[in-house]
């Protein structure tokens, strides 16, 4: 079984609450502090593990690629919907394998094809439906692989504990096959369309790779919260709200490293995530200039700039030999400063040298060498127009919103400086994406 860890819950308290209000809050918390909530807390941080059945996964990809290459050119796409299956009840742990053998893979219409019909749909375009390629053996394998991952990732266990299924809800598992992740947008987002409980990404890679970057427990987006209040089971929402209360506000953009042919599983409502950005972020010198003015003030920056130019003028070819003859020694940069203390001369020489090189790109390592601290660099990157994807989260049917209340440290940046980030994937970045969705039983497929 995958190790689901043990997050450090930090429940917040309010010292100004009255005894009556405190009692009311404790009663409300007790109502949702269930076994399923405890398990969801452990699943809130993305779970990473080895493939549950590597031979099966390799076989499925081989079968799919063979069918795609033998089929019409319309199936030669970077992503395909390859089927879905329903669970109208959640089996006991001992019966999961037997149920997986009985469940049938089904087709779903696209949203466009469904029109006004109130039926479950798949999330991709009508032109990205590859279900007709799926043969019986492949269909059975897709169900089996998906349920093995759901079991190993403790998702079936959660569904058993929560009791969601059978109370007007069923589980619909939607499967997408990414043949090549070639349309990459580095932007925080959610996969959910308001029904997704869990997301599983099963990678086909013979070496460790970078998985999604993510923010754990980001601030809720009001418009989206109104949506899921109607589209997700109340048992799950109660658990989710309790989990949010146990986790502190985010302070970093976390990274994930997926082992060879491994997977990552996460609760989409507990994180914002994005496709990993390989390499560090960088900014141009003119951005550093604007940031320094904001941080230290125009007067300080202009003092450094004027001193820098006068210091460099000493090296100008225009200076005559006669002038050099009366200059006993080359004046140091600090002697030209009027506002900045001479003790800070070395730091400001490096900073203004970066700021003066307006069109050159500077990464974290260079900015650290120039004298900025990690926290200052985090703020600079968080405000840079070149990295807007880190400044907002995109959620279907909701307005774009900031991903956090304050600038966040990016774990991948720190680890990259230490050489702890896997190399970029060469060739196709293939994986199965599975959405474990909750849908009302009155929606018939």
RAFEN-V429627 format. One line per field, one symbol per residue. ss: DSSP state (@ for helix, = for strand, . for the rest). phi: phi as a letter, one per 30 degrees, with the letter a starting at -180 (. if undefined). burial: # if it has 9 or more other C-alpha atoms within 8 Angstrom, else .. Layout:
# RAFEN-V429627
ss: ???
phi: ???
burial: ???
This chain:
# RAFEN-V429627
ss: ..................@@@@@@@@@@@@@@..@@@@@@@@@@..====...@@@@@@@@@@@@@@@@@..@@@...=========.....@@@@@@@@@@...=..==@@@@......==...@@@=.@@@..@@@@@@@@@@@@@@@@@..@@@@@@@@......==========.........==......=========....==..====.....@@@@@@@@@@..@@@@@@@@@@@@@.....===..==...=====.@@@====.......===@@@@@@@@@@@@.@@@@@@@@@@@@@@@@.......@@@@@@......@@@@.....@@@@@@@@@@@@@@@....===@@@@@@@...@@@@@@@@@@.@@@@@@..==......=.......==@@@@@@@............===========.....
phi: .ddcibecdbddbcdcddeddddddddddddcdceddedddddddecbadedbdddddddddddddddddcdddcdcdbbdckbbcbdacddedcddddedcdcdbcbddedddicddbdbcdcdddcccdddddeddeddddddddddddddiddddddddiddjcibbcccccccddadccccdbdacddcjbddbbbccccadbdbdcedacdhdddcedddddddccbdddddddddddeddcdddbbcdcbccdehcbbbacddcbcbbedcdiddbbdedddeddddddcjdddddddddddddddedcddddddddddccdadddeedcdccddddcddddddddddddcdcccbcdddddddjddedddededdcdddbdddcabcbeibddbddadbecdceddddddciccedddcidccacccccccbdddccc
burial: .....................#......#..###.################....###.#..##..###.....#..###########.##....#..###.#.#..####..#.....###.###.####.##...################.######.#####..#############....#####.#.############..###########.....##.###.###.######.#######.#.#########################...##########.###...#..##.######.##.......#....#........##.##..##...#.############...###..##.###....######.#..#########.......##..#######.##....#.......###########...#..
